[in-house]
Amino acid sequence: MYERRSSLTNHQKKCQEYVNSAIEGVDFVRCKICGEIGKSISSHVKKHDMSKKEYEAKYGPIVCKKTKSNYSDTKNYDWIKREKEKGNDLKEYREKLGKAISKGVMNSDSAREARRQNLSSLNKTEAFRKRSSEVAKKTSSRKDILENRTNQLRKWRENNPDEFYEKCTSTMINSWKSKPELHLFELLNKKYSFLKRNQKLHRRGKFLSTKSNIRQIDIMSLENKIIIEFDGVCHFKNIFGDDVLETNKKKDKELNEVMKNEGWTVIRVSHDQYSYKSGQGFKKECLDEVTKIIETKERGLFLIGESYGAR
């Protein structure tokens, strides 16, 4: 401990001797706020919640003349250029530096915020958007990148089925709103407030048609065990292809069987019960039948519509 104090004291004496013989502004600069001394105080002024420009405008230079002169000479500081002239590509250095910078940014809230603001500002410029678009086109067409992205997404989906459903499947479903489905819900919800729209059902080991074991239900009441599904044309005709039609049929059958066995009321209404003509909407007979099933609390599977007979 004694030796360390002695060493520090000697160092302080040498610093004081240097300051006494040096010229302020030429050999060093002094912080006008707290008295800190250095050849450059550009980093120091941040401690006073000031930018370099703000400090210079109010108090003067933050770098002494000698240091500024040294760095104004391109031959003196452009070591990267010198290394390239020697034939060194600096690949290892760049990789090491890149990792260090990334680590520093990720470990600092202020650095992440500064990075976000910088990228946001850059993204507003036409040149940056154009360059980003060109890079995106090049990378998105590369086979190795596409395969890597596909494998990463598949792995994430398999390991996080619930999260995948929330972020991807659920978002896509909620963004699409069927006009008949909305109309049917509005009509029924006026009378039966316990009915909710776009609800989720999770049946692990039963809903096997989805990796997440989750099904999105058009209209449902959990407490009353009621499910109401509006089946559009794609549930009966191959307007999107045979594969889509078979998948829809498989999902419908699975939902019907699972919920019927659990003692639920499953009501399916086909597209032929709805008219898109102004002022018409759902057939009165259809709505009467749905109302009767809900109020009598009948259990089982109920198919309302001519299209179900053609299946």
N, C-alpha and C positions, 0 to 999 in steps of 0.2 A: 504493500500500500504506500509506504514512504517513497519507494523508487518511482511509482507512478505519479505521485504528486510533484516530485522533483522534476520529472520529465515534462509534465504539463506546465510547470512554472517556467522552465527553460524555454519551452515552445512559445509561451505567451510573451516572454521577454523579447524573443527574436521577432515575433509578429509586431510588437510595439516599436522595436528598433526600425523595422522595415517601414511601418506607417510614418514614423517620424522623419525618415529620410526620403520617402516617396512623395509624389505630388498627387493630391486628390483630383480625380477626374481624368488624370493621365495614366497613373499606375494602379489606381483603385477607385471605387465609388463607395459612397457611404449612404445608407438608407436614411432619408430625411425624416422618417417617422420614428424609428427605434435606434438608429445608429449602427446597424449591422454593416460590416465591411466586407468587401469582396471584389474581385476583378469583374464579376458579373453578379447582379442581384435579381436577375429576371425571374428565377424561381422563388426567391425570397419574398417578393412583393405580393405574391398570391396569398401569403399568410395574413396580409392586411386586407383581404377581400377586394383586391384591386387587380385589374388587368395591367399588362405591361404598357399598353397605350394610355390608360388612365393615369398611371404613375408618371410616365414621361411627360404627359401634358401638364401635370400639376407640379412635379418636383424636378424634372430634368432626366438626364441619361441614366440607364440602368447597367450599362457596360462601359468600362474604362476605354480610353482612346487606344492604348497599346493592344489590348485584346481585340478590339474592333478592327484595328489595322491588320492584325495577324490573320483574322478570318475573312478579311476582304480580299486577301491574296489567294486566288483560286489554286495556285500551285501548292500552297501551304496546307489546305484542308481537304482537297478533293482526293482523298486516299482511295476511294472506290474507283475513280478513273485510273489512278496509278496501278491498282491491282489488276484491273482489266487489261491494261497495256502489258502487264507481265504475263497475261494468259490465264489468270485465276478467275473462275466464273462466280465465286462467292456463293455457290448454291448452299453449302452447308451453313454458312453464316446467315443467309437469308432465312433458311428454315428455322434455325435456332432463334433468331431475332423474332420471327413471326410467332413462334410458340410463346416466347416470353411476353410479347405484346398482348397476345390473346389472353394469356393467363392474367396479366395485369388488369386488362379491361374487365374481364369477367369477375375479378375479385374486388372491384371498386364500383360502388353505386354511382358515384359522380362521373367516372369514366364511361360507364355504360350509357348514362344519360347524355353525356357529351357526344358519344358516338351516334346515338339515336338522332340527336338534333342535327349533327353534321350530315348524316345520310338523308334525313328528311329534307334538308336544304338542298342537297345535291340532286335529290330526286325531282325537285321542282324545275330543274334546268332541262332544256330541250336536249342538249348534247348528252347529258347523263342518261336520260330516258332512252335515247336512241341507241347508245352504246349498250345499255342493259338489255334492250330488246334484241340486238344483234347477237350478244353473248348467249341469251336464252335460246334463240333459234338454233345456234350451233350446238349447244350442250344437249338440248332436248331431242335432237336428231341422232345423237351418238348412241349406238347400240349398247355399249358397255355401261353408259350412264343410265339408260332406260332399264336395263336388266338389274342394275344395282338398286335403283329406286323401287322397282317392283318387288324385289326380294326383301328390302327393308320394310316396305309397307305390309307385305304378307306376314313377315315375322312379327311386326308390331301388332297386327290385327289378331294373330293367333295367341299372342301372349297377353293382350289387353282387349278382349272382346267387348267388355262393357264400355270402355273408353272410346273404342272405335265406333260403337253404336252412337254414343252421345255426340261425338265430334263430326261424324260423317253421315251415317245412315239417318239418324234422327233429323239432322239439319236439312238433308235433301227432302225428306218426307214432309217436314213442316213448311218448306218453301213452296211446295206444290199444293194448291187448294182446289179441290173439285167443286164446281158450282153446285151440282146436285147434292153432294155431301154436305156442303155448307147450308144449303136451303133446308135439307131434311133436319139437320141439327137445330136450326133456328126455329122451325115449326114445333119440334118435339120439346125443346128446352123451355119454351114458353109455358108448357103445361107440366113438364117434369124437370125441375131444376136440378135434380140429382144426376142427370145425364151430363157427361163431360165429353169434350171432343179431343181427338188425337191423344189417346191414353196408351200407356205401355203395359204389356203383360209379360211376365218373366216366368218361364216354366223350364227349369233345367232338366235336361234328359227327356223332354217331351216335344218341345218346339225344335225339332231337328233340322228344319229347312233353313234355319239361320245359324250362323256360327256363334252368335251371342245368346241364343235361346230366348230372344226377345221378339215380340210381335207388336206392331203398332196397330191399334184398333181405332176405327173411324169414330164411333160413338160408344161410350161404355159407362156403366155404373158399377163400381166395385162392390159397394155395400149391398146392392140389389141383385148382383150377379147377372147383369144384362149386357149383351154385346149386340150392336147393330152395325152391319157392314153394308155399304153401298158398293155394288159390283158393277164397274163400268164395262164397256164393250170388250176390253182386253182380257176379261175373265171368261169370255165365251168364243171370241174369234181371234185368229192369229194375225192381227193387224200389226204386231211388232215381231212377228216370226213365231214358228212352232215352239222354239225353246222357251220363249217368254210365256206363251199360253200354257204349256205343260207345267212350268214353274208355278204360275198363278193357281192352276187347278190343284197342284200338290199342296200348296200352302193353305188354300181354302179348305181342302179335305182334312188336313192335319188340325187346323184350328177348330173345325166343326166337331171332330171326333174327341179331341182332348177336352174341350170345354163342355161338351154334352155329357161326357163321362164324369165330369166334376160337378154336374148338376146345375149348369148355367143355362140361361135362355140365350140362344143364338139366333138372331133375326138377320136374314140376308135379303136385300132389296136389289133387284136387277135393274139395269139401265132402261129397260122398256117401260118402266113405271113412271118415267120422267119425260116431260116434253119441254124442249128449249124455247118453244114459242112463247112470246110475251103474254103474261097473265095466266098461263096454264100450270106449269110445274108438275108436281106429283099428282097421280090419280087419286081421287077421293077414296076409292075402294082400298087402295094400298095403305093410305094413312089410317083409315078406319081399322084395318086388320092389325097394323103395328100397335095402335092404341089399345085394341082389345087384348093383345098378347101381353102388353106391359101391365095393364090394369088387373087382368086375371092371374098374373104371376105364373103363367104356364112355363114349364121347363121343357127343354129339348131344342131341336133344330127346326126353324121355320123358314121356308124359301118362298118369297113373294115375287112373282113375275113369271111370264111365259118362257123366258130364256132358259130357265133351269130345266124345263122339260126336254130341251134340245141337247142337253149335255150328255 
